Amino acid sequence: MGIFVHILSSSYIMSEFDSCSPEQQRKILLSMIAEYCPGAIMEGNALHDTQHALHIAVEFGQIGSHEGRFSAQLLFILSHDWFDEDLVESCASIGNSLEEAMKACTQEFSECVLKSVLTALDQKESETITADLMGKKYLFHVPPMRTAMHKGKCPPADLWNAVQDKIPEYLGTKRVYWIKLYSADMGNRQFCEARINGTVFPDLTDLLYQEIFRRKDRQISIDKLFLVFIQDHSTYRKCPFTKQDVGELTFMTLDRLLEITDDDSHRKILPEIMKFCPDSSIYTELTVFLPEIAAQKLIDFRDNDALMPVVNYGKPEYELKKSQVRSFGYMEDAFEQYLRKRQPSRDELMNLIRQSGKFEVMTRAIQDEAIKIQDLRMSQLVYFVDQNYHVW
């Protein structure tokens, strides 16, 4: 990403930092971060924390100025062998100079996010919580320290209290989960967001809105909380597939699903997909999740966080969250890449979303009950699996 700085006033005197090249600015910001990581060393345009085996990079987002004030958005990218994907955190701030704005972003990241990550990786004594996936138990360490950011005159919102009872339902088989809770109360407008490993979860987000509206002292305020949960070594098992594996399978499966136009082609193509899948579990997830992901992404309706696998067409016994089924998030990312690279036609995409159960329900609700898309509230996705189904 490039830096674009627009100076409106010719009388503005640039600081030494503002006149530096992007590479020099990046190194200055990384030096600020290094103060939180004793022994960290510079490796090219990134920082390596040897104590925690953590790799930290900074990229520049949107940069601008207006009436003598500067705005900056920075992306902080953390990599670790325990992370299934990079931890990417966006921080934005304003200041009287580009330097002030960028350093405020870096300070917010270091205090609110990096401290939480380092504390979790230290693996000191902490409480634990248990996640349950279809009868299998997974033990996670609760962060001993929760670093929060608060801006405003009223007391901070208790974001953790709003969601803590629900968090075990969102933890799965990954080694590390990071949860970002954010709320902004602007008086006549509110905005909340609950993200797990970068993905927004609407049902969890609703709990943050409820927390805002429960508050008696309603003033303009912003709150942000970042938590990191690490699975205990006693229950952790390495997943047999990677995000890249699922991405490649997603491309292959989408190529075939786009060809389905009727029941005959459906019966013909699904067995062909099964042939290149490593097992029946990933086959089921690919053929069920991809049409649902396509419908949600292309139509943009408010979806539900839950999945309900039903074994051998019996009674529903289990409820999972999408964050607990790692392939779901992998497929979401791969689907967006597929759209950019393959650029399927409108007719092909319609072939795909017609295979979605939620699309069928939504179409009936709009036609029969005249409900607007933005007012729809979808139920959990029910899908059928065999007795050998394994959740990763």
C-alpha positions in Angstrom: 0.0 0.0 0.0 1.3 3.4 -0.8 1.2 6.7 1.2 -0.7 9.6 -0.2 -0.3 12.9 1.7 -2.2 15.9 0.5 -1.0 19.2 2.0 -3.7 21.9 1.8 -1.8 24.8 3.2 1.5 25.9 1.8 2.3 27.5 5.1 2.5 24.1 6.8 6.1 23.3 7.9 6.8 19.6 7.7 8.5 17.9 10.6 11.5 15.7 10.1 9.3 12.6 10.3 6.9 14.0 7.7 9.7 14.5 5.2 11.1 11.0 5.6 10.5 8.3 3.0 7.9 5.6 3.8 10.6 3.1 4.6 12.2 5.5 7.1 8.8 6.3 8.7 8.1 2.6 9.0 11.4 2.0 10.8 10.6 4.8 13.2 7.2 3.3 14.0 8.7 -0.2 14.4 11.2 1.3 16.9 8.3 2.5 19.0 6.9 -1.0 19.0 10.3 -2.5 19.8 10.1 -0.7 23.2 7.4 -3.3 24.2 9.5 -6.2 23.0 12.9 -6.3 24.8 15.5 -8.0 22.6 13.5 -7.5 19.3 15.6 -7.0 16.2 14.9 -5.3 12.9 14.7 -7.7 9.9 14.4 -5.7 6.7 11.2 -3.7 6.9 9.8 -5.7 9.9 10.5 -6.4 13.5 11.2 -9.8 15.0 10.5 -10.4 18.7 12.9 -13.3 19.4 11.5 -13.9 22.9 8.0 -14.6 21.6 8.9 -15.8 18.0 6.6 -13.0 16.8 7.0 -11.2 13.5 5.6 -7.6 13.3 5.1 -5.5 10.2 3.5 -2.2 9.4 1.7 -1.2 6.3 0.3 2.2 5.4 -3.5 2.6 4.7 -5.3 5.8 3.9 -3.5 9.0 4.7 -5.1 12.5 4.3 -5.3 16.1 5.6 -8.1 18.6 6.0 -7.9 22.1 7.3 -4.5 21.6 9.0 -5.4 18.3 10.6 -3.9 14.9 9.4 -5.5 11.5 9.4 -3.7 8.2 9.2 -4.6 4.6 9.0 -2.0 1.9 9.7 -2.2 -1.8 9.4 -0.2 -3.9 11.9 0.5 -7.4 10.8 1.6 -10.1 13.3 2.8 -13.6 12.3 3.5 -16.5 14.6 3.8 -20.3 14.1 0.8 -20.7 16.4 -1.4 -18.4 14.2 -3.5 -20.1 11.5 -3.5 -16.8 9.7 -1.8 -13.4 10.2 -3.3 -11.2 12.9 -4.1 -7.9 11.1 -5.2 -4.9 13.1 -6.2 -1.6 11.6 -5.7 1.6 13.7 -6.7 5.1 12.7 -6.0 8.4 14.3 -5.8 12.2 13.6 -3.2 14.8 14.6 -1.7 18.2 13.9 0.9 16.5 11.8 1.4 13.2 10.0 3.9 12.2 12.7 1.4 12.8 15.5 -1.3 10.8 13.7 0.9 7.9 12.9 2.5 7.7 16.3 -1.0 7.8 17.9 -2.0 4.8 15.8 1.2 2.9 16.8 0.6 3.8 20.5 -2.9 2.5 20.4 -1.8 -0.7 18.7 1.0 -1.3 21.2 -1.1 -0.6 24.3 -4.3 -2.3 23.3 -3.3 -5.1 21.0 0.4 -6.0 21.3 0.3 -6.1 25.1 -2.5 -8.6 25.0 -0.7 -10.7 22.4 2.5 -10.8 24.4 0.8 -11.5 27.7 -1.0 -14.5 26.1 2.2 -15.8 24.5 4.0 -15.6 27.8 1.6 -18.4 29.0 1.7 -17.4 32.6 -0.7 -18.9 35.1 -4.3 -18.1 34.1 -7.8 -19.3 34.3 -9.2 -21.6 31.7 -12.4 -22.1 29.9 -13.7 -25.1 27.9 -15.1 -25.2 24.4 -17.3 -28.1 23.3 -17.4 -29.2 19.7 -19.9 -32.0 19.2 -18.9 -33.7 22.5 -15.2 -33.0 22.2 -13.6 -30.7 24.8 -11.0 -28.0 24.1 -9.2 -26.1 26.9 -8.3 -22.4 26.5 -6.4 -20.0 28.7 -8.2 -16.8 29.6 -6.0 -13.8 29.2 -4.7 -12.7 32.7 -4.6 -9.1 31.6 -7.1 -7.4 29.4 -5.9 -4.1 27.9 -8.7 -1.7 26.8 -8.8 1.7 25.1 -11.4 4.2 26.2 -12.1 7.7 24.8 -14.8 9.9 26.3 -15.9 11.5 29.5 -18.3 8.8 30.7 -17.0 5.6 32.4 -15.7 2.8 30.1 -18.2 0.3 28.7 -17.7 -3.2 30.1 -17.4 -5.0 26.8 -16.0 -8.1 28.3 -18.9 -8.5 30.7 -21.3 -8.2 27.7 -19.9 -11.3 25.9 -17.8 -13.4 28.3 -20.6 -16.0 28.9 -20.8 -16.6 25.1 -17.1 -16.7 24.3 -16.6 -20.5 24.9 -19.3 -21.1 22.2 -17.0 -19.4 19.6 -13.7 -21.2 20.3 -12.8 -24.3 18.3 -9.8 -26.3 17.4 -7.4 -23.6 16.4 -4.4 -23.0 18.6 -5.1 -19.2 18.9 -8.2 -17.0 18.7 -8.1 -13.3 19.0 -11.2 -11.3 19.8 -11.7 -7.6 19.1 -14.6 -5.8 20.8 -15.4 -2.3 19.7 -18.2 0.2 20.5 -18.7 3.8 19.6 -21.6 5.8 21.0 -22.1 9.1 19.2 -25.3 10.0 20.9 -27.7 9.8 17.9 -25.7 7.0 16.3 -24.0 3.9 17.6 -21.6 1.4 16.0 -20.4 -1.9 17.5 -18.4 -4.7 16.2 -17.2 -8.1 17.5 -14.5 -9.8 15.5 -12.9 -13.2 15.9 -9.7 -13.7 14.0 -10.7 -10.7 11.8 -14.2 -11.9 11.0 -17.3 -10.0 12.2 -19.9 -12.1 14.1 -23.4 -10.4 14.1 -24.9 -12.3 17.0 -21.9 -11.4 19.3 -22.0 -7.8 18.0 -25.6 -7.5 19.1 -24.5 -8.1 22.7 -22.3 -5.0 22.5 -25.2 -2.9 21.2 -27.2 -4.1 24.2 -24.4 -3.1 26.5 -24.4 0.5 25.1 -28.2 0.9 25.5 -28.0 -0.4 29.1 -25.7 2.3 30.2 -27.3 5.1 32.2 -24.5 7.6 31.5 -24.9 8.0 27.7 -22.2 10.3 26.4 -20.0 10.3 23.3 -17.5 7.6 23.9 -15.4 4.9 22.1 -14.3 1.6 23.7 -12.0 -1.1 22.3 -11.0 -4.4 23.9 -8.6 -7.0 22.5 -8.3 -10.5 23.9 -6.2 -13.5 22.9 -7.1 -17.1 23.8 -4.5 -19.9 23.5 -5.5 -23.5 23.5 -3.8 -25.7 26.1 -1.3 -28.2 24.7 -3.2 -31.0 26.4 -6.2 -30.7 24.0 -4.6 -29.1 20.9 -4.3 -31.3 17.8 -2.7 -30.1 14.6 -5.2 -29.7 11.7 -4.5 -32.1 8.8 -5.1 -29.4 6.2 -4.0 -25.8 5.8 -5.7 -22.6 4.6 -4.0 -23.0 1.3 -5.3 -26.6 0.9 -8.9 -25.4 1.5 -8.3 -22.5 -0.9 -7.3 -24.8 -3.7 -10.2 -27.1 -3.0 -12.5 -24.1 -3.0 -11.4 -23.1 -6.5 -11.8 -26.6 -7.8 -15.2 -27.0 -6.2 -16.5 -23.6 -7.4 -15.5 -24.4 -11.0 -17.8 -27.4 -10.8 -20.7 -25.9 -8.8 -21.0 -23.1 -11.3 -21.9 -25.7 -13.9 -24.9 -27.0 -12.0 -28.1 -25.8 -13.7 -30.7 -28.5 -12.8 -31.2 -31.7 -10.8 -29.5 -33.9 -13.4 -26.3 -31.8 -13.5 -26.4 -31.7 -9.7 -26.5 -35.5 -9.4 -23.7 -35.8 -11.9 -21.3 -33.2 -10.6 -21.4 -33.8 -6.8 -19.8 -37.3 -7.1 -17.1 -35.8 -9.2 -16.3 -33.2 -6.5 -16.1 -36.0 -3.9 -13.4 -37.7 -6.0 -10.9 -34.8 -5.4 -11.8 -34.3 -1.7 -9.5 -35.9 0.9 -12.5 -37.1 3.1 -16.3 -36.8 3.4 -16.1 -34.1 6.1 -14.4 -31.5 3.8 -16.6 -32.6 0.9 -19.7 -31.9 2.9 -18.4 -28.5 4.0 -17.4 -27.5 0.5 -20.6 -28.4 -1.2 -22.9 -27.0 1.6 -21.0 -23.9 2.7 -19.9 -22.4 -0.7 -23.5 -21.7 -2.0 -24.4 -20.2 1.4 -21.2 -18.0 1.4 -21.9 -16.9 -2.1 -25.5 -15.9 -1.3 -24.5 -13.9 1.7 -21.6 -12.2 0.1 -23.4 -11.3 -3.1 -26.8 -10.3 -1.6 -25.4 -9.0 1.7 -28.1 -10.0 4.1 -27.7 -10.2 7.9 -26.7 -13.7 8.6 -26.6 -15.9 11.7 -23.4 -17.0 13.5 -24.5 -20.6 13.9 -24.2 -23.9 12.1 -26.2 -27.0 12.9 -24.8 -30.3 11.7 -27.3 -33.1 11.8 -25.9 -36.7 11.9 -27.5 -39.3 9.7 -30.6 -37.2 9.2 -31.5 -37.6 12.9 -32.6 -35.0 15.4 -30.5 -31.8 15.7 -28.2 -32.3 18.7 -25.3 -29.9 18.1 -24.9 -26.2 17.4 -21.6 -24.8 16.2 -20.5 -21.2 15.5 -18.8 -20.5 12.2 -15.6 -19.5 14.1 -15.5 -23.1 15.4 -15.4 -24.6 11.8 -12.2 -23.3 10.4 -12.9 -24.3 6.8 -15.9 -21.8 6.8 -13.6 -18.8 7.2 -11.0 -20.3 4.8 -13.8 -20.7 2.2 -15.0 -17.1 2.7 -11.5 -15.7 1.9 -11.1 -18.1 -1.0 -14.5 -17.2 -2.5 -13.5 -13.5 -2.6 -10.2 -14.4 -4.3 -12.1 -16.6 -6.8 -14.4 -13.6 -7.7 -11.3 -11.4 -8.4 -9.3 -14.0 -10.3 -11.9 -16.0 -12.2 -14.5 -13.2 -12.6 -17.5 -15.6 -13.1 -20.5 -14.3 -15.1 -23.7 -13.2 -13.6 -25.5 -16.4 -14.9 -22.8 -18.6 -13.3 -23.1 -16.9 -10.0 -26.9 -17.2 -10.1 -26.4 -21.0 -10.7 -24.4 -21.1 -7.5 -26.6 -19.1 -5.2 -29.7 -21.0 -6.3 -28.1 -24.0 -4.5 -28.3 -22.0 -1.3 -31.0 -23.0 1.2 -31.0 -19.5 2.7 -31.4 -17.9 -0.7 -34.5 -20.0 -1.2 -35.9 -19.0 2.2 -35.1 -15.4 1.6 -36.7 -15.4 -1.8 -40.0 -16.8 -0.4 -40.0 -14.3 2.4 -39.5 -11.4 0.1 -42.1 -12.6 -2.4 -44.8 -13.9 -0.1 -44.4 -11.6 2.9 -42.9 -8.5 1.3 -40.0 -8.4 3.8 -37.1 -6.2 2.9 -33.6 -7.8 2.7 -32.2 -5.5 5.5 -35.0 -6.6 7.8 -34.4 -10.4 7.4 -33.0 -12.3 10.3 -31.7 -15.7 9.1 -31.8 -18.8 11.4 -28.8 -21.1 11.8 -27.7 -23.2 8.8 -28.7 -26.8 9.1 -26.7 -29.4 7.1 -26.5 -33.2 7.1 -23.4 -35.2 7.9 -22.5 -38.8 8.5 -21.3 -40.4 11.7 -17.6 -39.9 10.7 -18.0 -36.1 10.4 -15.1 -34.3 12.1 -14.9 -30.6 12.9 -11.6 -28.8 12.5 
